């Protein structure tokens, strides 16, 4: 089956052709038109600018994706599109383009929940598609939630953030310490330098960090975003507020902030909170493998820590390569395939929704 898929939920327009055969997915093309340089000027995504950029890009990247895959529209068996959640104007561009293309070429159409798409990015890796039931973490600029999948389409949220998302908190604090938007990659690298400075180790520095003097420094104390209860929920607003107060104290005292050590402490608290709740989820659901997906899944410290948690629970872990952690059409294609198998077809009345995930 040849699947043409579209993703336009935020600030990246993507068209992808994915082939499903022999129980595996093969990415034939995955074209992404990024708007990061534009939105960096404003320190974050401007919805109106994003929508207009999607309109300008979507037709050309569709031709490019088909050409790169060596296929024409007559070879496409299924069209999939991200329909929710996201920026409504941005989503409408992808949904309306996909509808028009599918209807005019008499190709079946399926709508895909954006978060299901992120989870499905793990279906595209070389070690094969994970088998349900499994636990999935979706961590991005807009979402931080834990899910249990009974099947590829029956996915239920079992834990979530009650306020800010983990990626959002990295972006906001990163901006305050001079890391350009989006802050994920810069925060990751600065944290690595901080961990090395704190421990004196070039390897296994994360494991040694909690014993370091830098961690025990009362001036750098930050709270855990993991709620201290039996739930699998988070609250990143408290960590973000405490970090802002810490930065203000340094500024008011006229003391130069040790940026790398601060970034390391912030990253440590964020990662350990996720690791704690994922460990709880795996212990409550023994035998379930773990998927880690979303833009923050690119964070090297989170990837390594959750791999340790999976190993400790003796389960497999599926993490997409860095290039598939962000928004992309290939993940929408993979999720769309299972919507197709489940008979969840969309018609010309399909509409986009900015509302959060509907599962």
Helices and strands as residue ranges (DSSP letters): E 2-7, E 12-21, E 24-34, H 36-40, H 47-69, G 73-75, E 78-84, H 88-104, E 108-113, H 114-120, G 121-124, E 134-139, E 144-149, E 155-160, H 166-176, H 184-199, H 205-209, H 213-216, G 218-220, H 236-253, H 259-284, E 289-293, G 295-298, H 300-312, E 317-319, G 322-324, H 329-341
